Amino acid sequence: MKINSNFLNVKESYLFSTVNKKINEYKETHKDCNIIRLGIGDVTLPLPKVCVEAMEKATKEMGVKETFKGYGDEQGYGFLTQAVSNYYAKKGIVLDKKEIFISDGAKSDLGNILDIFSIENTVLIPDPVYPVYVDTNIMAGRKINFINGNYENNFLPLPDENTVGDIIYLCSPNNPTGSVYNKEQLKIWVDFAIKNNSLILFDAAYEAFITDKNLPTSIYEIEGAKKCAIEFCSLSKTAGFTGTRCGYTVVPNDLEYDGVKLNKLWLRRQTTKFNGVAYIVQRGAEAVFTNRGYQETRKNIAYYLENAKIIGETLRKLGIWYVGGENSPYIWLKCPKDMKSWEFFDYLLDKANIVGTPGAGFGENGEGYFRLTAFGSRENVIEAMKRLEKLDLFK
């Protein structure tokens, strides 16, 4: 009996596990400290009331014989796939309900989608990047090429004549950098994928944070994208579903490789390995797409974007370069005084009791950078910025 030895090539500890370990070790010797966490991308506001009410109603339905639900369709109940389809229609994008698959979050599907592709495919991943893209492909044993995101391109890399990749990961708004591709930049990627018979895996988990009407919130706003892209989205940050778990993946019927439609392959994979998202959760998710749900979720998103604005104003005051924060909940800053990422992490934890995420944890190009999130409470964000301004490092 042998193990999958590819798992031994993955870093022993997940980035955020290392962060938590450092925090716990610090608290053992500083028991009275008040640590403000602006690191992990977890929400702090409660679920929208409309979602709670929908789930309460669904829970009662499960206790009545006439409305009880057992196994549902693996790809999601029709009422939710229709709601998602209607949401895209408001963007001018036409999707068939059968092109939409309800999931327990983007993270799961971003890893599971690899089941339907050969391990012979070469993967192209921007650096810095969300660790799941890299780790899941290392676990599968695929060859990975990286494309550089950096200060010069505002952490929005584009392909050139030397770019090679069969499976291309793009995330916009980006995690961790907060940068957002415009339509012209995404068109370059779509044209590249079509020309090279490649596939784009487009992570749109933070699309709801885009307030600039000129920026695309879906790759399907780009001509030709339905022929070369799968889109992943999540309600975790849109509606606070981090602990409730629900998202959706769009696999267009036009996607075809080796004479096989990917929609058919993904449906076969899901019906074999996935029993679907709970009915109660899907009813809560459906409420997100109602008029009331839109108003309540936008209120929460506006709260987080105001937090990002406060952080950005402080960084500008201190003369710190950063991207993100305007159409994204993430702020990606350059560590002051040429400090290394983990060095700056330790400094902030020790001198200000502030926790962020070291950029080095997101790839080689993340070294020397640092991620802050806007998902804290307003009081904590304001207090953290006051502490930041008092640090000797900035005097």
C-alpha positions in Angstrom: 0.0 0.0 0.0 1.4 3.3 -1.1 0.4 6.9 -0.3 0.1 9.7 -2.9 3.7 11.0 -2.5 2.7 14.3 -4.1 1.3 15.4 -0.7 4.8 15.3 0.7 5.7 18.1 -1.8 3.1 20.5 -0.2 4.3 22.8 2.5 3.9 21.1 5.9 1.7 23.8 7.3 -1.0 25.8 5.6 -0.2 29.6 5.7 -3.0 30.5 8.1 -2.2 27.6 10.4 1.3 29.1 10.8 -0.1 32.5 11.5 -2.4 31.1 14.2 0.5 29.2 15.8 2.5 32.3 16.0 -0.4 34.2 17.6 -1.0 31.5 20.2 2.7 31.3 21.1 2.8 35.1 21.6 -0.3 35.0 23.8 1.3 32.5 26.1 3.8 35.1 27.2 1.6 38.2 26.7 -1.7 37.1 28.4 -3.2 40.6 28.8 -2.6 41.7 25.2 -5.4 42.9 23.0 -4.7 41.5 19.6 -6.5 42.9 16.6 -6.7 40.5 13.7 -6.7 41.9 10.2 -5.2 38.9 8.6 -7.6 36.0 7.7 -10.4 36.9 5.3 -13.3 35.9 7.6 -16.3 38.1 7.9 -17.4 39.7 11.2 -20.9 40.9 10.4 -23.8 38.5 10.9 -25.9 37.0 8.1 -28.4 39.2 6.4 -31.8 38.9 8.2 -33.5 37.9 5.0 -31.2 34.9 4.8 -31.8 33.9 8.4 -35.6 34.2 7.9 -35.5 32.0 4.8 -33.4 29.4 6.6 -35.8 29.4 9.6 -38.7 28.8 7.3 -36.9 26.0 5.5 -36.0 24.4 8.8 -39.6 24.3 9.8 -40.4 22.8 6.4 -38.0 20.0 7.1 -40.1 19.1 10.2 -43.3 18.6 8.2 -44.0 15.5 6.2 -45.6 17.4 3.2 -42.6 19.7 2.8 -39.7 17.5 4.0 -36.8 17.3 1.6 -34.4 14.3 1.3 -31.7 14.1 -1.3 -31.8 17.0 -3.7 -30.2 17.4 -7.1 -26.4 17.3 -6.8 -26.1 20.4 -9.0 -28.5 22.4 -6.9 -32.2 23.0 -6.5 -33.9 24.7 -9.4 -35.1 27.6 -7.4 -31.4 28.6 -6.6 -29.9 27.9 -10.0 -32.7 30.1 -11.5 -31.9 32.9 -9.0 -28.3 32.8 -10.0 -29.2 32.8 -13.7 -31.4 35.9 -13.1 -28.5 37.6 -11.3 -26.3 37.1 -14.3 -29.1 38.3 -16.6 -28.9 41.7 -14.8 -25.3 41.9 -16.0 -26.4 41.1 -19.5 -25.1 37.5 -19.4 -27.4 34.7 -20.4 -26.9 31.4 -18.6 -28.9 28.2 -18.8 -29.8 26.8 -15.4 -27.9 23.6 -16.3 -24.7 25.6 -16.7 -24.9 26.5 -13.0 -23.7 24.1 -10.2 -24.4 25.0 -6.6 -21.5 24.1 -4.3 -20.4 24.5 -0.7 -18.0 27.3 -1.6 -15.5 28.3 -4.3 -12.6 26.7 -2.5 -14.0 23.2 -2.8 -14.8 23.5 -6.5 -11.5 25.1 -7.4 -9.8 22.0 -6.1 -12.4 19.4 -7.2 -12.6 20.7 -10.8 -9.2 19.2 -11.4 -10.7 15.8 -11.3 -12.0 16.2 -14.9 -8.6 17.1 -16.3 -5.5 15.1 -17.2 -2.5 15.4 -14.9 -0.5 15.9 -18.1 -1.9 19.5 -18.4 0.5 22.3 -17.5 -1.0 24.8 -15.0 -0.3 28.5 -15.2 -0.7 30.4 -11.9 0.0 34.1 -11.0 2.5 34.7 -8.2 1.5 35.9 -5.6 -1.6 33.8 -5.3 -4.3 32.2 -3.1 -2.4 29.0 -1.8 -5.2 26.6 -2.8 -4.5 27.0 -6.5 -0.9 25.8 -6.0 -1.4 23.2 -3.3 -4.2 21.3 -5.1 -2.1 21.0 -8.2 1.0 19.9 -6.3 -1.2 17.2 -4.7 -2.2 16.0 -8.1 1.3 16.0 -9.4 0.9 18.6 -12.2 3.6 20.8 -13.6 3.1 24.4 -12.6 4.3 27.5 -14.4 4.1 30.9 -12.7 3.5 34.3 -14.2 4.8 37.2 -12.2 2.6 39.7 -10.5 4.7 42.6 -9.3 5.0 46.3 -8.5 5.6 47.1 -12.2 2.4 45.6 -13.4 0.3 46.5 -10.4 0.1 42.8 -9.6 -2.0 42.2 -12.7 0.2 40.0 -14.9 -0.7 39.5 -18.6 0.5 36.8 -21.0 3.3 37.3 -23.6 4.9 35.1 -26.2 6.7 33.1 -23.5 3.6 32.3 -21.5 2.7 28.6 -21.4 -0.3 27.0 -19.7 -3.2 24.6 -20.4 -5.1 25.4 -17.2 -4.9 29.1 -16.2 -6.0 30.4 -12.8 -7.2 34.0 -12.6 -8.7 35.8 -9.6 -10.3 39.2 -9.8 -10.7 41.0 -7.5 -7.5 39.3 -6.5 -6.7 37.5 -3.3 -4.3 38.4 -1.8 -3.5 41.7 -3.7 -6.9 43.3 -4.1 -6.0 44.3 -7.7 -8.8 44.1 -10.3 -8.5 43.3 -14.0 -10.3 45.7 -16.4 -12.1 44.5 -19.5 -9.2 45.1 -21.9 -6.9 43.1 -19.7 -9.3 40.2 -19.4 -9.8 40.2 -23.2 -6.1 39.7 -23.6 -6.4 36.6 -21.4 -9.5 35.3 -23.2 -7.8 35.7 -26.6 -4.7 34.0 -25.3 -6.8 31.0 -24.0 -8.7 30.6 -27.2 -5.6 30.9 -29.4 -3.7 28.2 -27.3 -6.7 25.9 -26.6 -6.3 26.7 -22.9 -8.9 26.9 -20.2 -9.3 29.7 -17.7 -10.4 28.9 -14.1 -11.8 32.3 -13.1 -12.2 32.9 -9.4 -14.8 35.7 -8.9 -15.4 35.1 -5.2 -15.0 38.9 -4.5 -17.0 40.2 -7.4 -19.6 41.8 -5.2 -17.0 44.3 -3.9 -16.5 45.9 -7.3 -18.2 49.3 -7.2 -16.6 50.8 -10.3 -19.1 50.3 -13.1 -16.3 50.1 -15.7 -14.7 47.0 -14.1 -16.1 43.5 -15.0 -17.6 41.4 -12.3 -17.7 38.3 -14.4 -15.4 37.0 -17.1 -18.4 36.3 -19.2 -18.7 40.0 -19.8 -15.8 39.4 -22.1 -16.5 38.3 -25.7 -15.5 34.7 -26.2 -15.1 33.8 -22.6 -17.9 31.1 -22.7 -15.6 29.2 -25.0 -12.6 29.1 -22.7 -13.6 29.8 -19.0 -15.2 28.3 -16.0 -16.3 30.8 -13.3 -16.3 30.1 -9.6 -18.2 32.3 -7.1 -19.0 32.2 -3.4 -21.5 33.8 -1.0 -18.9 33.7 1.8 -17.9 37.3 1.5 -20.9 38.5 -0.6 -23.4 37.5 2.1 -21.3 36.4 5.1 -21.7 32.6 4.3 -18.2 31.7 5.6 -19.8 29.5 8.3 -22.9 28.6 6.3 -21.1 27.5 3.1 -22.6 28.0 -0.3 -21.3 29.1 -3.7 -21.7 28.3 -7.4 -19.7 27.3 -10.4 -20.6 28.1 -14.0 -19.6 25.6 -16.7 -20.8 26.9 -20.0 -22.3 24.4 -22.5 -19.9 25.9 -25.1 -16.8 24.6 -23.3 -15.5 21.6 -25.3 -12.1 19.9 -25.2 -11.0 16.7 -26.9 -14.5 16.6 -28.4 -16.1 16.4 -24.9 -18.3 19.0 -23.2 -16.9 19.9 -19.8 -20.4 20.6 -18.5 -21.2 16.9 -19.0 -17.9 15.8 -17.3 -18.4 18.1 -14.3 -22.0 16.9 -13.9 -20.8 13.3 -13.9 -18.1 14.1 -11.3 -20.6 15.9 -9.0 -23.3 13.2 -9.2 -20.6 10.7 -8.2 -18.7 12.5 -5.5 -21.1 15.2 -4.1 -24.5 14.9 -2.6 -25.3 18.6 -2.9 -25.7 21.6 -0.5 -28.3 21.3 2.2 -31.8 22.5 1.3 -31.9 24.9 4.3 -28.7 26.6 3.2 -29.9 26.8 -0.4 -33.0 28.6 0.7 -30.9 31.0 2.6 -28.7 31.5 -0.5 -31.8 32.1 -2.7 -32.7 35.0 -0.4 -29.4 36.7 -1.2 -30.6 37.3 -4.8 -34.0 38.9 -3.8 -34.3 42.7 -3.9 -34.2 42.8 -0.1 -31.3 40.4 -0.1 -29.4 42.7 -2.4 -30.0 45.7 -0.2 -28.9 43.9 3.0 -25.8 42.4 1.4 -24.8 45.7 -0.2 -25.1 47.4 3.3 -22.6 44.9 4.7 -20.2 45.2 1.8 -20.3 49.0 2.1 -19.3 48.6 5.7 -16.2 46.5 4.8 -15.3 48.9 2.0 -15.4 51.8 4.4 -13.0 49.8 6.6 -10.7 49.4 3.6 -10.9 53.1 3.0 -9.9 53.9 6.6 -6.9 51.5 6.2 -5.9 53.1 2.9 -6.1 56.6 4.2 -3.7 55.7 7.1 -1.3 54.0 4.7 -1.1 57.0 2.4 -0.6 59.2 5.4 2.4 57.1 6.5 3.7 57.0 2.9 3.2 53.3 2.5 2.7 52.0 -1.1 -0.3 49.7 -1.6 -2.9 48.4 -4.0 -6.4 47.1 -3.5 -9.0 48.3 -1.0 -11.2 50.3 -3.5 -13.0 47.4 -5.2 -11.8 44.7 -2.9 -11.7 43.9 0.8 -7.9 43.3 0.6 -5.1 45.8 1.0 -1.7 44.7 -0.3 1.1 46.9 1.1 4.8 47.1 0.6 6.6 46.4 3.9 8.4 49.6 5.2 12.1 49.9 5.4 12.6 46.9 3.0 11.5 44.6 5.8 10.8 40.9 5.0 7.2 39.8 5.2 7.5 37.6 8.3 9.8 40.2 9.9 7.0 42.8 9.5 4.5 40.3 10.8 6.5 39.8 14.0 7.1 43.5 14.4 3.4 44.4 14.1 2.4 41.6 16.5 5.0 42.5 19.1 4.8 46.3 18.9 1.2 47.0 18.1 -0.7 43.7 18.7 -1.9 43.8 15.1 -2.1 40.6 12.9 -1.9 40.7 9.1 -0.8 38.1 6.6 2.8 37.9 5.4 3.0 38.2 1.6 5.7 35.6 1.4 3.0 33.0 2.2 1.3 33.7 -1.1 4.4 33.0 -3.3 7.9 34.2 -4.0 6.7 37.6 -5.4 4.9 38.2 -2.2 8.1 38.6 -0.2 8.4 42.1 1.1 4.7 42.7 1.0 1.8 42.3 3.5 -1.9 41.7 3.3 -4.5 43.4 5.5 -8.2 42.7 5.3 -11.2 44.9 5.8 -13.3 42.3 7.5 -12.7 43.4 11.1 -15.1 45.5 13.1 -15.1 49.3 12.6 -13.8 49.8 16.2 -10.9 47.4 15.7 -10.0 48.9 12.3 -9.9 52.4 13.8 -7.9 51.2 16.8 -5.5 49.3 14.7 -4.8 52.3 12.5 -4.2 54.5 15.6 -1.6 51.9 16.8 0.0 51.9 13.4 0.5 55.6 13.4 2.2 55.6 16.8 4.9 53.0 15.7 8.5 54.2 15.8 9.0 52.6 12.4 7.1 55.4 10.7 8.6 58.3 12.6 
